[in-house]
Amino acid sequence: MKHFYLSLCLTALSFVSAAQKTVIKWGDEFKLRKGSTDLKVIHADNTGAYLEESHWAMKSYFVVGATLRESASLVKVDKNLSEVYRNDFNKELRGKEFEQFFACQDKLFLFSSEYSKRDKTFAIYASTVDKTTGELTGEWREITTFQQIEKNDEFDFKIDYNVDSSRILIVSSAKGKERNEYKIQEFDKSLRPSAKPLVIRNEFEPKKYQLEDVLYTLDHKVVLVARMYEYEEGKKKKEKFLDFTNYNIRIYEDKGKLQTEINTGINGKWLTNTKLVQERNKDLVLTAFYSNEKKGKTIDGLLVQRINVTNGKVVSTSDKPINNSLLLANQDNADDEEADDKEETKEEKKIREELKKMKAEGEGFSKYMRFQKIFYTADNGLIIVAEKYDNYVSTFQSYSPGFNNMPGQWRSTSYAIYVSGDLMICKIDASGDIGWLQVLPKRQREEINVGSSVAPTNGFSYGLGYFMEGNRPYYSGFGALQTNGNIQLLFNDHPRNAIVTQAGQKAKLIGRFAKSDCFLVNIDETSGKITRKPFFNNADIPTAMPRLGAIIGNDMYMVGRTDRGLGKTKIAIAKITAD
């Protein structure tokens, strides 16, 4: 199998080496241990990549049965993608629940938790992992504890990074009937607290306030980004539902006191999606899409604000209407100059006329556009990559008739549907003006069987928004690298979409990702010019998952996986290097 993967890589290189200088190498077919359920890349450094292999472990044993708990093994592969070690921690995790592996600077940690019914407490522990051997270097250290006051209290938590990823952040949420409280704790790479815990309480009802993002700055200030909801009357009598109203963005001082609430209302317009980032020792940058109507079906503009993190004041605001009239403005002249040099085909004429029609009509973009990636450029500008994205759950019912006078049964199966569509790529210069705007048509649809029920979790659970757990979708979406003045995107797509590079072209839907091609798309940061080449085909290799790749420098480590109903799961690791 390895020889086949290498020959495939040579084929891929023949397409891209001249223009992109981006190469891919697949390792041997990875052997999942019996009982393993998943494999994902969690970290990479100059010696190789670290993988999490999920599996079930014995929790308690009874005469008539046993209970299981979720656990994981740590697997390391070297630069050549050969396995170095594979260690499980079943013995060390006895009495505790596995949470996750987490890397900070040059350290790797294993986090676990333990719930005490007697004390009604939930504790988080951590232990350092020796990256050379994969063994724990010491005993468990208790990091933080949550106290359950009321029976219905719920606690969410997330292990995250501070703004420059140099320290560990644990953000927790305590929700009761009458309270909404957040606690932020920072730790250095030795698991020592590097600042006093910060507790934030606000006046919002828990159900009406959904935390979307948390930024913890280098001077120990916290920025909370949340979506606000209000109850609206439903179609039926006495029926009410929560409806999104506006964004709430607040900056808190290092002692938890509110410093500034950023005004997200811009001349009566409605923000539909936001993204907040900060460069080291620089201002916060807020980007937001907005609509001219509360329940508008399109995005009508782009807001970019620079915020002084010291005093919380807005330094500059750029409010730019965006629509199809901005498409490919930088390529019109080039297209006219080349028109005399070659004869235009019918297909090219059709695309050109469709594009002119779109630009003339100037319609807005879909309200489902979501910020996915933001890159800083050498000229102090921003490259924004947004994706048309939506997900929902669809449930199907089937009836099985009974026999021998037994009644029949109804069964329901639920599927999580992930729709990843067009990409919008936009260059914002240092003054806030739009340099260029491109749309790359894309239609991906992924369905995942999620069963029909979810087990309870003792009042401690992962909620929606910021605390949402999981790595779905697996095969749709995209991965991204920034190298030498270019943004490189990788995604699985229908082979017939190889020539689709601009708005006005129709993309064919891809849903069977095992039959897809993985494409490499290059975007020039200065001009916005898009070029696209097939990178490899997923038909005879484990299906690639670019969106879940781990990046270090110019390298991306990525898992490929194909599940077969009657056969063995096929899985492998790939390393992508951009020179």
C-alpha positions as CSV (number, residue, x, y, z in Angstrom):
1,M,0.0,0.0,0.0
2,K,2.8,2.4,0.8
3,H,4.2,2.0,-2.7
4,F,0.9,3.0,-4.2
5,Y,0.6,6.1,-2.0
6,L,4.1,7.2,-3.1
7,S,3.3,6.7,-6.8
8,L,0.1,8.7,-6.2
9,C,2.2,11.6,-4.8
10,L,4.4,11.6,-7.9
11,T,1.3,12.0,-10.0
12,A,0.1,14.9,-7.8
13,L,3.5,16.6,-8.0
14,S,3.4,16.5,-11.8
15,F,0.4,18.8,-11.6
16,V,1.6,21.3,-9.0
17,S,5.4,21.3,-8.5
18,A,6.1,23.9,-11.2
19,A,3.6,26.5,-9.9
20,Q,3.0,25.7,-6.3
21,K,6.1,23.8,-5.0
22,T,3.7,22.1,-2.6
23,V,4.3,18.4,-2.1
24,I,2.4,15.6,-0.3
25,K,3.7,12.4,1.2
26,W,1.5,9.5,2.5
27,G,2.7,7.1,5.2
28,D,2.0,3.4,5.5
29,E,-1.6,2.4,6.1
30,F,-2.2,3.1,9.7
31,K,-3.3,0.1,11.9
32,L,-6.0,1.1,14.3
33,R,-6.1,-1.1,17.4
34,K,-9.1,-3.2,18.1
35,G,-11.9,-1.1,19.6
36,S,-10.5,2.3,18.4
37,T,-13.1,4.7,17.1
38,D,-11.2,7.7,15.7
39,L,-7.8,9.2,14.8
40,K,-6.9,12.9,14.6
41,V,-3.8,15.1,14.5
42,I,-3.5,17.1,17.8
43,H,0.0,18.6,17.4
44,A,3.1,18.8,15.3
45,D,6.7,19.9,15.9
46,N,10.0,19.7,14.2
47,T,10.3,16.0,15.1
48,G,7.0,14.8,13.7
49,A,3.3,14.7,14.5
50,Y,1.2,13.5,17.5
51,L,-2.1,11.7,17.0
52,E,-5.0,11.0,19.3
53,E,-6.4,7.5,18.8
54,S,-9.8,7.3,20.6
55,H,-11.0,4.1,22.1
56,W,-13.2,2.7,24.9
57,A,-11.7,1.5,28.2
58,M,-13.2,-0.4,31.2
59,K,-14.6,1.9,33.8
60,S,-16.2,-0.6,36.2
61,Y,-17.0,-4.3,36.1
62,F,-20.0,-6.2,37.5
63,V,-21.0,-9.9,37.5
64,V,-23.7,-9.2,34.9
65,G,-21.9,-6.6,32.9
66,A,-19.5,-3.6,32.8
67,T,-19.5,0.1,32.1
68,L,-17.1,1.8,29.7
69,R,-15.5,5.2,29.5
70,E,-14.0,7.2,26.6
71,S,-10.2,7.1,26.5
72,A,-7.4,7.6,24.0
73,S,-3.9,6.6,23.0
74,L,-1.1,8.9,22.1
75,V,0.6,8.0,18.8
76,K,3.7,9.7,17.5
77,V,5.0,9.6,13.9
78,D,8.3,11.0,12.7
79,K,8.9,13.2,9.7
80,N,8.8,10.2,7.5
81,L,5.4,9.3,9.0
82,S,6.8,6.1,10.6
83,E,5.3,5.2,14.0
84,V,7.6,6.1,16.9
85,Y,5.4,4.9,19.8
86,R,1.8,4.3,20.7
87,N,0.8,4.6,24.4
88,D,-2.5,4.3,26.1
89,F,-3.1,5.6,29.6
90,N,-5.8,3.3,30.8
91,K,-4.0,2.5,34.0
92,E,-3.2,6.1,34.8
93,L,-6.8,7.2,34.0
94,R,-8.4,4.8,36.4
95,G,-11.1,6.7,38.4
96,K,-10.9,9.6,35.9
97,E,-12.4,10.5,32.6
98,F,-10.1,11.3,29.6
99,E,-10.7,14.9,28.4
100,Q,-8.0,15.7,25.8
101,F,-4.4,16.1,24.9
102,F,-3.2,19.7,24.7
103,A,0.0,21.3,23.5
104,C,1.5,24.6,24.7
105,Q,4.9,25.8,23.4
106,D,7.2,22.8,23.7
107,K,5.1,20.9,26.2
108,L,2.3,18.3,25.7
109,F,-0.3,17.6,28.4
110,L,-3.0,15.1,29.1
111,F,-6.1,16.5,30.7
112,S,-8.6,14.4,32.7
113,S,-11.6,15.0,35.0
114,E,-13.3,13.4,37.9
115,Y,-16.9,14.0,39.2
116,S,-17.7,13.4,42.9
117,K,-21.3,12.6,43.6
118,R,-20.8,13.0,47.3
119,D,-19.3,16.4,47.2
120,K,-21.0,17.5,43.9
121,T,-17.7,18.7,42.6
122,F,-16.2,18.4,39.2
123,A,-12.3,18.6,39.1
124,I,-10.0,19.0,36.1
125,Y,-6.5,17.4,36.3
126,A,-3.4,17.6,34.1
127,S,-0.2,15.7,33.7
128,T,2.8,16.4,31.5
129,V,3.6,13.9,28.7
130,D,7.2,13.2,27.8
131,K,7.2,13.8,24.0
132,T,10.2,11.6,23.5
133,T,8.7,8.5,25.1
134,G,5.0,9.2,25.3
135,E,4.9,8.5,29.0
136,L,3.5,10.7,31.8
137,T,6.3,12.5,33.7
138,G,4.6,12.9,37.0
139,E,1.4,12.6,39.0
140,W,-1.9,14.2,38.3
141,R,-2.1,17.9,39.3
142,E,-5.5,19.4,40.1
143,I,-6.0,22.4,37.9
144,T,-9.4,23.7,38.9
145,T,-12.7,22.5,40.6
146,F,-16.3,23.4,40.0
147,Q,-18.9,23.3,42.7
148,Q,-22.5,22.3,41.8
149,I,-24.7,24.4,44.0
150,E,-28.2,23.6,42.7
151,K,-29.3,20.2,41.3
152,N,-30.0,21.7,37.8
153,D,-26.7,23.8,37.6
154,E,-24.8,23.1,34.4
155,F,-21.0,23.6,33.9
156,D,-19.3,23.9,30.5
157,F,-15.6,24.3,30.1
158,K,-13.1,24.6,27.3
159,I,-9.3,24.3,27.3
160,D,-8.0,27.0,25.0
161,Y,-5.1,29.4,24.3
162,N,-4.5,33.0,25.2
163,V,-4.3,35.5,22.3
164,D,-0.7,34.5,21.2
165,S,-1.0,30.8,22.1
166,S,1.9,31.1,24.6
167,R,-0.3,30.0,27.6
168,I,-3.1,27.7,28.5
169,L,-6.6,29.1,29.1
170,I,-9.4,27.3,30.9
171,V,-12.8,29.0,30.3
172,S,-15.7,27.7,32.3
173,S,-19.4,28.6,32.4
174,A,-21.7,28.2,35.4
175,K,-25.4,28.3,34.4
176,G,-28.3,28.2,36.9
177,K,-31.9,29.4,36.7
178,E,-31.0,32.9,37.8
179,R,-27.2,33.2,37.0
180,N,-24.8,33.4,34.2
181,E,-21.1,33.3,35.3
182,Y,-17.8,32.8,33.5
183,K,-14.5,32.0,34.9
184,I,-11.2,32.5,33.1
185,Q,-7.9,31.0,34.4
186,E,-4.5,31.2,32.7
187,F,-1.6,28.8,33.2
188,D,2.0,28.8,31.9
189,K,3.6,25.8,30.3
190,S,4.6,24.4,33.7
191,L,0.9,24.3,34.7
192,R,1.4,27.2,37.2
193,P,-1.3,30.0,37.4
194,S,0.1,33.0,35.5
195,A,-2.6,35.4,36.6
196,K,-5.4,35.5,39.2
197,P,-8.6,33.8,38.2
198,L,-11.1,36.2,36.6
199,V,-14.8,35.9,37.2
200,I,-17.3,37.6,35.0
201,R,-21.0,37.9,35.8
202,N,-23.5,39.6,33.5
203,E,-27.1,40.5,33.7
204,F,-28.3,38.4,30.8
205,E,-30.6,35.4,31.1
206,P,-28.6,32.3,30.3
207,K,-30.9,31.1,27.5
208,K,-30.7,34.6,25.8
209,Y,-26.9,34.8,25.9
210,Q,-24.8,32.4,23.8
211,L,-21.0,32.9,24.1
212,E,-19.4,32.6,20.7
213,D,-15.7,33.6,21.3
214,V,-13.3,34.5,24.1
215,L,-10.0,36.4,23.7
216,Y,-7.6,36.7,26.6
217,T,-5.0,39.4,25.8
218,L,-1.4,39.6,26.9
219,D,-2.2,42.3,29.5
220,H,-4.9,39.9,31.1
221,K,-8.0,41.6,29.6
222,V,-10.9,39.5,28.4
223,V,-13.1,40.1,25.4
224,L,-16.4,38.2,25.2
225,V,-18.3,37.9,22.0
226,A,-21.8,36.7,22.3
227,R,-25.0,36.3,20.3
228,M,-28.1,37.8,22.0
229,Y,-31.6,36.3,21.6
230,E,-35.1,37.3,22.5
231,Y,-38.4,35.3,22.7
232,E,-40.7,35.8,19.7
233,E,-44.2,34.6,19.2
234,G,-44.6,31.4,17.2
235,K,-47.3,30.5,14.7
236,K,-49.3,28.5,17.3
237,K,-51.0,30.0,20.4
238,K,-48.7,30.2,23.4
239,E,-45.7,29.0,21.3
240,K,-42.5,31.0,21.7
241,F,-39.0,30.6,20.3
242,L,-35.7,32.3,20.7
243,D,-34.7,34.6,17.8
244,F,-31.2,36.1,17.2
245,T,-31.3,39.9,17.7
246,N,-27.7,41.3,17.9
247,Y,-24.1,40.7,18.9
248,N,-22.8,41.7,22.3
249,I,-19.0,42.4,22.5
250,R,-17.5,43.5,25.9
251,I,-14.0,44.1,27.1
252,Y,-13.3,43.4,30.8
253,E,-10.4,44.5,32.9
254,D,-8.0,42.1,34.7
255,K,-10.3,42.0,37.8
256,G,-13.4,41.2,35.9
257,K,-14.8,44.8,35.8
258,L,-16.6,45.8,32.6
259,Q,-14.4,48.3,30.7
260,T,-16.1,48.9,27.4
261,E,-19.1,47.6,25.5
262,I,-18.4,47.9,21.8
263,N,-21.3,49.3,19.8
264,T,-22.4,46.7,17.2
265,G,-25.3,48.7,15.9
266,I,-24.2,50.5,12.7
267,N,-26.8,52.8,11.4
268,G,-29.7,50.4,12.0
269,K,-28.0,47.5,10.3
270,W,-27.8,43.9,11.6
271,L,-24.6,42.0,12.2
272,T,-24.9,38.4,11.0
273,N,-21.4,37.0,11.8
274,T,-18.3,38.4,13.5
275,K,-14.6,37.5,14.0
276,L,-12.3,39.1,16.5
277,V,-8.5,38.7,16.3
278,Q,-5.4,40.4,17.7
279,E,-1.8,40.6,16.5
280,R,0.9,40.5,19.1
281,N,1.1,43.9,20.9
282,K,-1.3,45.5,18.4
283,D,-5.0,46.5,18.2
284,L,-7.9,44.2,18.2
285,V,-9.4,43.8,14.8
286,L,-13.2,43.2,14.5
287,T,-14.6,42.0,11.2
288,A,-18.3,41.5,10.7
289,F,-20.8,40.9,8.0
290,Y,-24.0,42.8,8.2
291,S,-27.5,42.9,6.6
292,N,-29.7,45.9,5.9
293,E,-32.7,44.0,7.3
294,K,-33.1,42.1,10.6
295,K,-34.1,38.9,8.8
296,G,-32.4,39.7,5.5
297,K,-31.5,36.8,3.2
298,T,-28.2,38.4,2.1
299,I,-25.1,40.0,3.4
300,D,-25.0,43.6,2.3
301,G,-21.7,44.9,3.8
302,L,-18.5,44.3,5.7
303,L,-17.5,46.1,8.8
304,V,-13.9,46.3,9.9
305,Q,-13.0,48.0,13.3
306,R,-9.7,48.5,14.9
307,I,-9.9,48.7,18.7
308,N,-7.3,49.9,21.2
309,V,-7.2,47.1,23.7
310,T,-5.7,49.4,26.4
311,N,-8.7,51.7,26.7
312,G,-11.3,49.8,24.7
313,K,-11.9,52.7,22.3
314,V,-12.6,52.2,18.6
315,V,-9.6,53.6,16.7
316,S,-11.1,53.3,13.2
317,T,-14.2,52.0,11.5
318,S,-14.5,50.9,7.9
319,D,-18.1,50.2,6.7
320,K,-18.1,48.9,3.1
321,P,-21.1,47.7,1.1
322,I,-20.2,44.4,-0.6
323,N,-22.0,42.7,-3.4
324,N,-21.4,41.0,-6.7
325,S,-20.4,44.3,-8.4
326,L,-17.0,44.1,-6.7
327,L,-16.2,40.7,-8.2
328,L,-13.0,40.3,-10.1
329,A,-12.5,44.0,-10.6
330,N,-8.7,43.5,-10.7
331,Q,-8.9,41.0,-13.6
332,D,-11.2,42.8,-16.0
333,N,-8.3,44.6,-17.8
334,A,-6.3,41.4,-18.0
335,D,-9.2,39.5,-19.5
336,D,-9.7,42.3,-22.2
337,E,-6.0,42.2,-23.1
338,E,-6.0,38.4,-23.6
339,A,-9.2,38.4,-25.6
340,D,-7.3,39.2,-28.9
341,D,-4.7,36.5,-28.3
342,K,-7.1,33.5,-28.2
343,E,-10.5,32.5,-29.5
344,E,-13.2,32.4,-26.9
345,T,-15.0,29.2,-26.5
346,K,-18.8,29.0,-26.0
347,E,-18.3,27.9,-22.4
348,E,-15.9,30.8,-21.7
349,K,-18.4,33.3,-23.3
350,K,-21.2,31.9,-21.2
351,I,-19.2,32.4,-18.0
352,R,-18.1,35.9,-18.9
353,E,-21.6,36.9,-19.7
354,E,-22.9,35.4,-16.4
355,L,-20.2,37.3,-14.5
356,K,-21.1,40.6,-16.1
357,K,-24.8,40.0,-15.3
358,M,-23.9,39.3,-11.6
359,K,-21.7,42.4,-11.4
360,A,-24.4,44.6,-13.1
361,E,-27.2,43.4,-10.7
362,G,-24.9,43.8,-7.7
363,E,-26.8,41.3,-5.4
364,G,-25.5,40.6,-1.9
365,F,-24.0,37.4,-0.7
366,S,-25.7,34.7,1.3
367,K,-26.5,35.3,4.9
368,Y,-24.9,31.9,5.7
369,M,-21.4,33.3,5.0
370,R,-19.1,32.6,8.0
371,F,-15.6,33.8,8.8
372,Q,-13.3,30.8,8.8
373,K,-9.8,32.2,8.4
374,I,-8.1,35.6,8.7
375,F,-4.5,36.1,7.6
376,Y,-2.3,39.1,8.2
377,T,-0.3,40.4,5.1
378,A,3.1,42.0,4.9
379,D,1.6,45.4,4.0
380,N,-0.5,45.4,7.3
381,G,-3.6,44.3,5.5
382,L,-5.9,41.3,6.1
383,I,-7.0,38.4,3.9
384,I,-10.4,37.2,4.9
385,V,-11.6,33.8,3.9
386,A,-15.4,33.2,4.5
387,E,-17.4,30.1,3.7
388,K,-21.1,29.6,3.0
389,Y,-21.9,27.2,5.8
390,D,-25.0,25.7,7.4
391,N,-25.7,22.6,9.5
392,Y,-28.9,21.0,10.8
393,V,-30.2,17.6,11.9
394,S,-32.7,15.6,9.8
395,T,-34.6,12.7,11.3
396,F,-36.1,9.8,9.2
397,Q,-38.7,7.3,10.5
398,S,-39.2,3.7,9.4
399,Y,-41.8,1.1,10.4
400,S,-41.1,-2.6,11.0
401,P,-44.3,-4.7,11.1
402,G,-44.7,-7.2,13.9
403,F,-45.1,-10.9,13.7
404,N,-46.8,-13.7,15.8
405,N,-49.4,-11.2,17.0
406,M,-46.6,-8.8,18.2
407,P,-47.1,-5.1,17.5
408,G,-44.8,-3.3,14.9
409,Q,-42.1,-0.8,15.8
410,W,-41.3,2.7,14.6
411,R,-37.6,3.5,14.4
412,S,-36.0,6.9,13.9
413,T,-32.6,7.7,12.6
414,S,-31.0,11.1,12.8
415,Y,-28.4,12.6,10.5
416,A,-26.3,15.7,11.0
417,I,-26.2,17.5,7.7
418,Y,-23.2,19.8,7.0
419,V,-23.4,22.1,3.9
420,S,-20.2,23.8,3.0
421,G,-20.6,26.1,0.0
422,D,-18.9,29.0,-1.8
423,L,-15.7,30.6,-0.6
424,M,-15.5,34.4,-0.4
425,I,-11.9,35.7,-0.3
426,C,-11.4,39.4,0.3
427,K,-8.3,41.7,0.8
428,I,-8.6,44.5,3.2
429,D,-5.7,47.0,3.1
430,A,-4.3,48.9,6.1
431,S,-6.7,51.8,5.7
432,G,-9.8,49.5,5.7
433,D,-10.5,49.7,2.0
434,I,-11.3,46.6,-0.1
435,G,-8.4,45.8,-2.4
436,W,-10.0,42.9,-4.2
437,L,-12.8,40.4,-3.7
438,Q,-13.2,36.9,-5.1
439,V,-15.7,34.2,-4.9
440,L,-14.8,30.5,-5.5
441,P,-17.9,28.4,-6.2
442,K,-18.0,25.2,-4.1
443,R,-20.8,22.8,-3.1
444,Q,-20.1,20.1,-0.4
445,R,-22.7,18.2,1.5
446,E,-21.8,15.7,4.3
447,E,-24.2,13.5,6.2
448,I,-23.2,11.8,9.5
449,N,-25.4,9.3,11.3
450,V,-25.8,10.6,14.9
451,G,-28.3,8.0,16.2
452,S,-31.5,8.9,18.0
453,S,-30.6,9.8,21.5
454,V,-27.8,11.4,23.6
455,A,-26.9,10.1,27.1
456,P,-27.1,12.5,30.1
457,T,-23.9,13.8,31.7
458,N,-24.5,14.4,35.4
459,G,-25.3,18.1,34.9
460,F,-21.9,18.8,33.3
461,S,-22.0,19.2,29.6
462,Y,-20.6,20.8,26.5
463,G,-23.1,23.4,25.2
464,L,-23.4,25.2,21.9
465,G,-21.3,28.1,20.6
466,Y,-17.9,28.6,22.2
467,F,-18.1,25.4,24.3
468,M,-19.2,23.1,21.4
469,E,-17.3,19.9,21.3
470,G,-16.4,17.8,18.2
471,N,-14.5,17.8,15.0
472,R,-17.3,17.6,12.4
473,P,-17.6,17.8,9.5
474,Y,-14.8,15.4,8.5
475,Y,-14.4,15.6,4.8
476,S,-16.0,18.9,3.7
477,G,-14.8,22.4,4.4
478,F,-11.2,23.3,3.7
479,G,-7.6,23.6,5.1
480,A,-5.4,26.7,4.6
481,L,-1.7,27.6,4.5
482,Q,0.0,31.0,4.2
483,T,3.3,30.9,2.4
484,N,5.4,33.5,0.6
485,G,2.7,36.0,-0.3
486,N,0.2,33.3,-1.1
487,I,-2.8,31.6,0.5
488,Q,-3.1,28.0,-0.4
489,L,-6.4,26.2,0.2
490,L,-7.0,22.4,0.1
491,F,-10.4,20.8,-0.2
492,N,-12.2,17.8,-1.6
493,D,-14.4,18.5,-4.6
494,H,-16.0,16.8,-7.6
495,P,-13.5,16.1,-10.3
496,R,-15.6,18.0,-12.9
497,N,-15.1,21.2,-10.9
498,A,-11.4,21.4,-11.8
499,I,-11.9,24.5,-14.0
500,V,-14.2,26.3,-11.5
501,T,-12.2,29.3,-10.3
502,Q,-14.6,32.3,-10.3
503,A,-18.1,33.5,-9.7
504,G,-20.5,32.8,-12.5
505,Q,-19.3,29.2,-12.9
506,K,-21.6,26.4,-11.7
507,A,-20.0,23.9,-9.2
508,K,-21.2,20.3,-9.2
509,L,-22.3,19.0,-5.8
510,I,-20.0,16.5,-4.1
511,G,-21.4,14.2,-1.4
512,R,-19.5,11.0,-2.0
513,F,-16.1,12.2,-0.8
514,A,-14.4,8.8,-1.3
515,K,-14.8,9.5,-5.1
516,S,-13.6,13.1,-4.9
517,D,-10.4,14.9,-5.9
518,C,-8.5,17.0,-3.4
519,F,-7.7,20.3,-5.0
520,L,-4.9,22.8,-4.3
521,V,-6.0,26.4,-4.8
522,N,-3.4,29.2,-4.8
523,I,-4.5,32.8,-4.1
524,D,-2.0,35.7,-4.7
525,E,-2.3,38.1,-1.8
526,T,-1.5,41.1,-3.9
527,S,-3.7,40.6,-7.0
528,G,-6.2,38.1,-5.7
529,K,-5.6,35.9,-8.7
530,I,-6.8,32.3,-8.2
531,T,-5.2,29.2,-9.8
532,R,-6.4,25.7,-9.2
533,K,-4.9,22.3,-9.7
534,P,-5.8,18.7,-8.8
535,F,-3.6,17.6,-6.0
536,F,-4.6,13.9,-5.6
537,N,-7.5,11.6,-6.0
538,N,-9.3,10.1,-3.0
539,A,-10.7,7.0,-4.8
540,D,-7.9,4.6,-3.9
541,I,-6.5,6.1,-0.7
542,P,-8.0,6.9,2.6
543,T,-10.3,9.9,2.1
544,A,-8.5,13.1,3.1
545,M,-9.7,15.5,5.8
546,P,-8.0,18.8,5.1
547,R,-10.1,20.9,7.4
548,L,-8.8,19.0,10.4
549,G,-5.1,19.2,9.5
550,A,-2.5,20.5,12.1
551,I,-0.1,23.1,10.8
552,I,3.5,23.9,11.9
553,G,5.4,26.4,9.8
554,N,4.9,25.4,6.2
555,D,3.9,21.8,7.0
556,M,0.4,20.4,7.4
557,Y,-0.2,16.9,8.9
558,M,-3.5,15.4,7.8
559,V,-5.5,12.2,8.4
560,G,-7.1,10.2,5.6
561,R,-9.9,7.8,6.5
562,T,-12.3,5.6,4.6
563,D,-15.0,3.6,6.5
564,R,-16.3,0.5,4.7
565,G,-19.6,-1.1,5.8
566,L,-18.4,-4.7,5.3
567,G,-14.7,-4.2,5.3
568,K,-11.9,-2.9,7.4
569,T,-11.5,0.9,8.0
570,K,-8.7,2.3,5.9
571,I,-6.6,5.0,7.4
572,A,-3.3,6.8,6.8
573,I,-1.4,10.0,7.7
574,A,-0.1,12.5,5.1
575,K,2.4,15.4,5.4
576,I,2.0,18.4,3.1
577,T,4.9,20.7,2.7
578,A,4.8,24.2,1.0
579,D,8.1,25.6,0.1
